[in-house]
Amino acid sequence: MENKFYTSFDLERVKQSRRTDDYRSPFQIDRDRIIHSSEFRRLQGKTQVFLPGEYDFYRTRLTHSIEVAQIGRSICNYLCATQTDILTESYYIDSDLVEAICLAHDLGHPPFGHAGERTLNKLMKKYGGFEGNGQTLRLVTEIFYRRDDQHRGLNPSRAFLDGILKYKATFSDFKNPDNHFIYDKDRKYLDFVFGKTKYRTWLKTANQLNDFKSIECQIMDWADDTAYAINDLVDSISGGFITISKLSQWQNEQELTELHISILEEIIDWIKKGNYKARFGAQIGFFIRSCKLKKRKTFMDKYTNRYKYNLEIPLEILERAKLYKKISIDLVFHSSALHQIEFKGNSMIEGIFNLFEKNYVTALGGTKLLPDFNDKIIRKEKNKKMRARMICDYIAGSTDSYATRMYRRLFDIEYSSLTFSFAQESQVKNLSAEDLNGNLVKLSMYNNKILYISFWALWCQPCRAELKVLQNIFEEFEKKDVYFVGINIDTPRSLAKVKAFCSSQKITFPILLDPNSQLLNALNGQALPYSLLVDKDGKIVKIRTGYQTGDEKFIKDDINTLLNKYN
């Protein structure tokens, strides 16, 4: 049954789509593009409150986004079930659209949490600022995918794009803003969202722009607040940052209302009984069931139904969420332990940015500090502000661990990736491993030959994509005395699946097995896929980490450069 809540205005994409037939709805396409992206996967390595990997149970930006999406869908389902005076089987808020918006809402956030966001904004002030939500808009519209020598967006629908616009005021709408803005250059997407309306006639101030949200954006915002207020508190209690004694002391230092005191005593009681996780979990359902739609009239009503409703939350629930947040902020975010971690992260971001700015923005230096693709597109850009924005994109897209490794590679002379070529490269062709049939293969058989080694795993989607590409490159260079070896690091019980995958993809170059990652560690592998180009003398001339569509061009360029050395 057609959903009449949405019109052709809502479904229109930034650019006309070439896709003419699809079994999915436009909003399911938006959602699927988010889920299957490297940008979404990177959220698993970005700080929510605590550094990823510090403890297994702490939430990351990825788990937070998944929780927000679940809460968002549940709000849609609850409203459809209870607001039958407004919503019907043929007129309802699309839960797939809300899910897509929720999954995407944190894509633009940089490493090291909100502290990293503040640092990047300070460094980017003279170039137009940095804001996590503004960066999300830039990601989905401009730099989501990489192709050949350029970026492109995911071509979102208007309803999806509008839904992620938690803030609509631009950097220039404020004086020296700290947050809550989009970039001036992206004002054109604001114009697209509002269609042909003269929206500044009604939304004259920055605050009016930021307060004007579609119903899907409002649902995402409340789902985000719910997950943030409740789950961050649970993590903080589980990690020992919030204890009964700290809560009691904090209570004595605050001027609290009777409602606040009763909520605080409730939390203390839950901790005493050891059932705080279950009780806070029940609060999520309580927050969902507090939602209600209220009709309103706006200048957008003749184009879309998405602005006809406000999401209303009772004051008592808002106060509860506000108190939960304040407890986390005062006892965790303002703690010396977290400030020390933030200071370290901020110092790394600042050091990396200042070096890149000197080499790529102030003047185009001769040192290649960025990967081939990024280095190339930045050097082609003549506008200094855009070059600064590009290095900001690169830093903001980094996970916490990648930013840390990048800082150490650039500034720590003792870091192993800098000394690797001297200490370990001579060992490369002395290594050996069993192939898929249990035969021992020594890499010394490739002495006096050019060798391309790629470490991979079945669970690594970029690895599998790269392996198919490497087969094509292998066939192209096979007659030029260039050899390829893939080294799989999956566990022994996955051997049958590894064999089946290689067979299905018709991989003909040798695949060796490194089930305990001993070879990967010996060669200082940091992430997958991890590839080494080794010359005839056993010297590593190129190291690659990761794979994106288009990298095959750079791989072939590296091989050809090495071949030219011997011609």
C-alpha positions in Angstrom: 0.0 0.0 0.0 1.3 3.4 -1.0 2.4 5.6 1.9 0.7 9.0 1.3 2.7 10.7 4.1 5.5 11.2 1.5 5.3 13.0 -1.8 7.5 13.2 -4.9 9.1 16.2 -3.2 10.4 14.0 -0.4 11.7 11.3 -2.7 13.7 13.6 -5.0 17.4 13.1 -4.9 20.2 15.7 -5.0 21.0 14.5 -8.5 18.7 12.6 -10.8 19.2 8.9 -10.2 20.1 6.5 -13.0 18.4 3.8 -11.0 15.1 3.2 -12.7 14.0 -0.1 -11.1 14.7 -1.4 -7.6 12.9 -3.7 -5.2 13.7 -1.3 -2.3 12.0 2.0 -1.4 14.1 5.2 -1.8 14.6 5.3 1.9 15.8 1.7 2.1 18.4 2.6 -0.5 19.6 5.5 1.6 19.8 3.2 4.6 21.6 0.4 2.8 24.2 2.8 1.4 25.0 3.9 4.9 25.2 0.4 6.4 27.5 -0.9 3.7 29.9 2.0 3.8 33.4 2.3 5.2 32.4 5.5 6.8 29.8 3.7 8.9 32.3 0.9 9.8 34.8 3.4 11.0 32.5 4.4 13.8 33.5 1.2 15.6 36.9 2.9 16.2 35.6 6.3 17.3 35.1 7.4 20.9 31.6 7.7 22.4 32.6 8.4 26.0 35.6 6.1 26.6 38.3 5.1 24.1 37.4 2.2 21.9 39.0 -1.0 23.1 39.6 0.3 26.6 37.0 -2.2 27.9 35.0 -4.6 25.9 31.6 -3.5 27.2 32.0 0.3 26.5 30.0 1.7 23.7 31.6 3.2 20.6 30.1 5.5 18.0 29.0 2.5 16.0 27.1 0.7 18.8 25.6 4.0 19.9 24.4 4.7 16.3 22.9 1.2 16.1 21.1 1.8 19.5 19.8 5.1 18.3 18.5 3.5 15.1 16.6 0.8 17.1 15.1 3.5 19.4 14.1 5.6 16.4 12.3 2.7 14.7 10.5 1.9 18.0 9.3 5.4 18.3 7.9 5.2 14.8 6.1 1.9 15.6 4.8 3.3 18.9 3.4 6.4 17.2 1.7 4.4 14.5 0.1 2.1 17.2 -1.1 4.9 19.4 -1.7 8.0 17.3 -4.4 6.5 15.1 -6.2 9.8 14.9 -3.2 11.0 12.8 -1.4 8.0 11.4 -2.9 5.2 9.4 -1.9 2.2 7.3 -1.6 4.5 4.3 -0.2 7.6 6.1 2.7 7.0 8.4 6.2 8.0 9.3 8.6 5.7 7.5 10.7 3.7 10.0 13.3 2.8 7.3 13.8 6.5 6.7 14.2 7.2 10.4 16.6 4.2 10.8 18.7 5.6 7.9 18.9 9.0 9.6 19.7 7.6 13.0 22.5 5.4 11.5 24.0 8.4 9.7 23.7 11.0 12.5 27.2 10.6 13.9 29.1 9.8 10.6 30.9 13.2 10.6 32.3 13.0 14.2 36.1 13.0 14.4 38.4 10.8 16.5 38.5 11.4 20.3 34.9 12.4 20.7 33.6 15.9 21.4 37.0 17.0 22.5 38.4 16.2 19.1 35.5 18.1 17.5 36.3 21.2 19.6 40.0 21.0 18.7 39.3 20.7 14.9 36.9 23.6 15.1 39.5 25.7 16.7 42.1 24.8 14.1 39.6 25.3 11.2 38.1 28.6 12.4 39.9 30.7 9.8 38.8 28.2 7.1 35.1 28.0 8.0 35.1 25.9 11.2 34.4 22.3 11.9 31.2 20.7 13.3 30.4 17.0 13.6 26.9 17.4 12.2 28.1 19.8 9.5 30.7 17.2 8.6 28.0 14.5 8.3 26.2 16.7 5.7 29.5 17.2 3.8 30.1 13.4 3.9 26.8 12.3 2.5 26.6 15.0 -0.2 30.3 15.4 -1.3 32.8 12.8 -0.1 31.1 9.6 0.8 32.6 7.5 -2.1 35.9 7.6 -3.8 36.2 7.1 -7.6 39.3 7.5 -9.7 40.7 10.9 -8.8 37.6 12.4 -7.1 35.1 12.0 -4.3 31.3 11.9 -4.7 28.3 11.9 -2.3 25.8 9.1 -1.9 23.1 11.2 -3.7 20.6 11.2 -0.8 16.8 11.7 -1.0 15.5 15.1 0.2 13.7 13.5 3.2 16.9 11.7 4.3 19.1 14.8 3.8 16.6 16.9 5.7 16.4 14.3 8.5 20.2 14.5 9.3 20.1 18.3 9.4 19.9 18.7 13.1 21.2 22.2 12.6 20.5 24.4 9.6 22.3 27.6 10.4 25.6 28.2 8.6 28.9 29.1 10.1 28.4 32.7 8.9 25.0 33.0 10.6 26.9 33.2 13.9 29.8 35.2 15.2 32.7 32.8 16.0 30.5 29.7 16.7 31.7 26.7 18.7 29.1 24.3 17.3 25.6 23.8 15.9 26.3 24.9 12.3 26.8 23.6 8.8 29.5 24.9 6.5 28.9 28.0 4.4 29.8 26.1 1.2 27.0 23.6 1.9 24.2 26.2 1.9 23.2 24.9 -1.5 22.0 21.7 0.2 19.9 23.8 2.5 18.3 25.4 -0.5 17.7 21.9 -2.0 16.0 20.7 1.2 13.6 23.7 1.2 12.9 23.5 -2.5 11.8 26.7 -4.1 10.5 28.3 -0.9 11.9 31.6 0.4 12.7 30.0 3.8 14.7 32.9 5.1 11.5 34.9 5.1 10.2 32.7 7.9 13.5 31.6 9.4 15.3 34.9 9.9 17.7 34.0 12.8 20.2 31.2 13.3 18.2 29.9 16.2 15.0 29.8 14.2 16.9 27.8 11.5 18.2 25.3 14.0 14.9 24.9 15.8 13.0 24.1 12.5 13.2 20.3 12.1 11.3 17.7 10.2 9.4 15.1 12.3 12.0 12.4 11.3 14.8 14.7 12.5 13.0 15.3 15.8 12.6 11.5 16.3 16.3 11.0 15.6 17.2 13.8 18.0 15.1 12.3 20.8 16.4 8.8 20.1 19.9 10.2 20.3 19.2 11.9 23.6 17.7 8.7 25.0 20.6 6.5 24.0 23.1 9.1 25.1 21.5 10.0 28.5 20.8 6.4 29.5 23.5 4.2 28.0 26.4 6.6 28.7 25.3 6.5 32.4 25.3 2.7 32.3 28.8 2.6 30.9 30.0 5.0 33.5 28.6 3.0 36.4 30.0 -0.3 34.9 33.4 1.3 34.5 33.5 2.6 38.1 33.4 6.3 37.2 30.0 6.7 38.9 29.6 5.1 42.4 27.1 5.4 45.2 29.6 7.5 47.2 30.2 9.8 44.3 26.5 10.2 43.6 25.8 11.0 47.3 28.6 13.6 47.4 27.5 15.1 44.2 23.9 15.3 45.5 25.1 17.3 48.5 26.8 19.8 46.2 23.8 20.5 44.0 20.6 22.5 44.3 18.1 19.8 43.3 14.3 19.8 43.1 12.3 17.1 44.7 11.9 15.3 41.4 15.7 15.3 40.9 16.3 13.9 44.4 13.8 11.1 43.9 15.4 10.2 40.5 18.9 10.3 42.1 17.8 8.1 45.0 16.2 5.7 42.5 19.6 5.4 40.7 21.4 4.7 44.0 18.9 2.0 44.9 19.4 0.3 41.5 23.2 0.3 42.0 22.8 -1.1 45.5 20.6 -3.9 44.2 22.9 -4.6 41.2 20.0 -4.4 38.7 20.9 -0.9 37.3 21.4 -2.3 33.8 17.9 -3.8 33.6 16.3 -0.8 35.2 18.0 1.7 32.9 17.1 -0.6 30.0 13.4 -0.2 31.0 13.9 3.5 31.0 14.5 3.4 27.2 11.0 1.9 26.8 9.6 4.6 29.1 11.3 7.3 27.0 9.8 5.8 23.8 6.3 5.7 25.3 6.5 9.3 26.3 6.4 10.4 22.6 3.4 12.1 21.2 2.6 14.0 17.9 1.1 17.5 17.9 -0.1 19.2 14.7 1.4 22.5 13.6 1.3 24.7 10.6 4.4 25.8 8.6 5.3 27.3 5.3 6.5 23.9 4.1 3.0 22.2 4.4 2.1 22.6 0.7 5.2 20.6 -0.3 5.5 18.0 2.4 3.9 16.5 5.5 7.2 16.2 7.3 6.9 19.6 9.0 3.2 19.3 10.0 4.0 17.7 13.4 6.0 18.4 16.5 7.3 15.5 18.6 6.2 16.3 22.2 7.9 14.9 25.3 6.4 15.5 28.8 8.4 17.9 31.0 9.1 15.2 33.6 10.8 13.0 31.1 12.8 15.9 29.7 13.9 16.7 33.3 14.9 13.1 33.9 17.0 13.0 30.7 18.6 16.3 31.6 19.6 15.0 35.0 21.0 11.8 33.6 23.2 13.9 31.3 24.3 16.3 34.0 25.4 13.4 36.2 27.6 12.0 33.4 29.0 15.4 32.5 29.9 16.3 36.1 31.2 12.9 37.3 32.7 11.6 34.1 33.3 14.2 31.4 34.8 16.6 34.0 36.9 13.9 35.6 40.7 14.3 35.5 41.1 10.8 34.0 39.0 11.7 31.0 40.5 15.1 30.7 44.0 13.5 30.5 42.8 11.2 27.7 41.2 14.2 25.9 44.3 16.3 26.3 46.4 13.6 24.7 43.9 13.2 21.8 43.7 16.9 21.3 47.5 17.2 21.2 47.7 14.5 18.5 45.0 16.2 16.3 46.7 19.6 16.7 50.1 18.2 15.8 48.9 16.3 12.7 46.8 19.3 11.5 49.5 21.8 11.9 52.0 19.7 10.0 49.5 19.0 7.2 48.6 22.7 7.1 52.2 23.7 6.6 52.8 21.1 3.9 49.5 21.4 2.0 47.8 24.7 2.8 50.2 27.4 3.6 52.3 26.2 0.7 52.4 23.0 -1.3 55.5 21.3 0.1 57.3 18.5 -1.7 56.8 15.9 1.0 54.0 13.3 0.5 52.5 13.0 3.9 49.1 11.7 2.9 48.1 8.6 0.9 48.3 8.8 -2.9 44.7 9.6 -3.5 44.4 12.3 -0.9 47.8 13.8 -1.7 46.8 14.0 -5.4 43.4 15.6 -5.0 44.7 18.2 -2.6 47.6 19.2 -4.8 45.1 19.7 -7.7 43.0 22.1 -5.5 44.0 25.8 -5.9 41.9 27.2 -3.2 43.6 27.2 0.2 40.4 27.0 2.2 39.4 23.9 0.3 42.8 22.4 0.8 42.4 23.0 4.5 38.9 21.4 4.3 40.4 18.4 2.6 43.0 17.7 5.3 40.3 18.2 7.9 38.2 15.6 6.0 41.1 13.2 6.3 41.7 13.7 10.0 38.0 13.7 10.8 37.6 10.4 9.0 40.3 8.7 11.1 39.5 6.3 13.9 41.1 6.9 17.3 43.7 4.2 16.8 44.5 5.3 13.2 45.0 8.9 14.3 47.3 7.7 17.1 49.4 5.6 14.7 49.5 8.5 12.2 50.8 10.8 14.9 53.4 8.3 16.0 54.6 7.7 12.4 55.0 11.5 11.9 56.5 12.5 15.3 57.8 9.4 17.2 61.2 8.4 15.8 61.2 5.2 17.8 57.9 4.0 16.4 58.3 0.7 14.6 56.6 1.7 11.4 59.4 4.3 10.9 62.2 1.9 11.7 60.6 -1.1 10.0 62.4 -0.9 6.7 65.8 -1.0 8.4 65.1 -3.7 10.9 62.7 -6.1 9.2 62.5 -5.6 5.4 65.5 -7.9 4.8 63.5 -10.7 6.5 60.5 -10.6 4.1 61.7 -13.2 1.6 63.1 -15.4 4.4 59.6 -16.1 5.7 57.6 -19.2 5.0 54.1 -20.6 5.5 51.8 -23.4 4.4 49.5 -23.0 1.4 45.9 -24.1 1.1 46.9 -27.7 0.5 49.3 -27.9 3.4 52.5 -27.5 1.4 55.3 -25.4 2.8 56.1 -22.3 0.7 59.2 -20.3 1.2 59.2 -16.7 0.0 62.9 -17.1 -0.8 61.6 -18.7 -4.1 60.9 -15.1 -5.1 64.5 -13.9 -4.7 65.5 -11.6 -7.6 61.8 -11.1 -8.5 59.3 -8.4 -7.8 56.7 -9.6 -5.2 53.4 -8.1 -4.1 52.2 -9.5 -0.7 48.7 -8.9 0.6 47.4 -10.0 4.0 43.7 -10.5 4.1 40.8 -12.2 5.9 37.3 -13.4 5.0 35.6 -11.2 7.6 37.3 -8.1 6.0 35.1 -6.8 3.2 37.7 -4.5 1.7 40.1 -7.5 1.7 37.8 -9.6 -0.4 37.2 -6.7 -2.8 40.9 -6.1 -3.1 41.7 -9.8 -3.7 39.5 -9.8 -6.8 41.3 -6.8 -8.1 44.7 -8.3 -7.4 43.8 -11.3 -9.5 43.2 -9.0 -12.5 46.4 -7.1 -11.8 48.3 -10.4 -11.4 47.1 -11.5 -14.8 48.2 -8.2 -16.3 51.7 -8.3 -14.9 52.3 -12.1 -14.9 54.4 -12.0 -18.0 56.5 -9.1 -16.7 58.1 -11.2 -13.9 55.9 -9.7 -11.2 54.5 -12.2 -8.6 51.6 -12.0 -6.1 51.1 -13.9 -2.8 48.0 -13.6 -0.7 48.4 -14.4 3.0 45.1 -15.3 4.9 44.9 -14.8 8.6 41.6 -16.5 9.3 41.5 -19.3 11.9 42.1 -23.0 10.9 38.4 -23.8 11.2 37.8 -21.3 8.3 40.1 -23.2 5.9 37.2 -24.7 3.9 35.5 -21.3 3.5 38.8 -19.7 2.5 39.3 -22.4 -0.2 35.8 -22.0 -1.4 36.1 -18.2 -1.6 39.4 -18.4 -3.6 37.9 -21.0 -5.9 34.7 -19.0 -6.5 36.7 -15.9 -7.3 39.2 -17.9 -9.5 42.2 -16.7 -7.5 45.2 -18.3 -9.2 48.2 -16.8 -7.4 49.4 -18.6 -4.2 47.4 -18.2 -1.0 49.4 -18.9 2.2 48.0 -19.3 5.7 48.9 -17.2 8.8 46.3 -18.3 11.3 48.0 -16.8 14.4 49.0 -13.6 12.5 52.7 -14.3 13.2 53.8 -13.2 9.7 51.5 -10.2 9.9 53.0 -9.1 13.2 56.5 -9.8 12.0 55.9 -7.4 9.2 54.4 -4.8 11.5 50.9 -5.2 10.0 48.5 -2.7 11.6 45.2 -3.2 9.8 43.7 -5.2 6.9 44.2 -5.4 4.0 47.9 -4.9 4.6 50.0 -5.0 1.4 53.8 -4.9 0.7 55.5 -4.3 -2.6 59.0 -5.9 -2.5 61.7 -5.3 -5.0 64.2 -7.8 -6.4 66.6 -7.2 -3.6 64.0 -7.9 -0.9 63.6 -4.2 -0.1 60.0 -3.0 0.7 59.3 -0.1 -1.5 55.6 0.5 -0.7 53.3 -0.3 2.2 49.5 -0.1 1.7 46.8 -0.4 4.4 43.1 -0.6 3.5 41.4 -0.7 0.1 38.8 1.4 -1.6 37.5 1.3 -5.2 40.0 3.0 -7.4 43.1 1.9 -5.5 44.0 -0.5 -8.3 45.2 2.4 -10.3 47.7 3.3 -7.6 48.8 -0.3 -7.2 49.6 -0.6 -10.9 51.3 2.7 -10.9 53.6 1.6 -8.0 54.4 -1.7 -9.9 55.1 0.1 -13.1 57.4 2.6 -11.3 59.4 -0.3 -9.9 59.5 -2.1 -13.3 60.9 1.0 -14.9 63.7 1.0 -12.3 65.0 -2.3 -13.8 64.4 -1.4 -17.5 
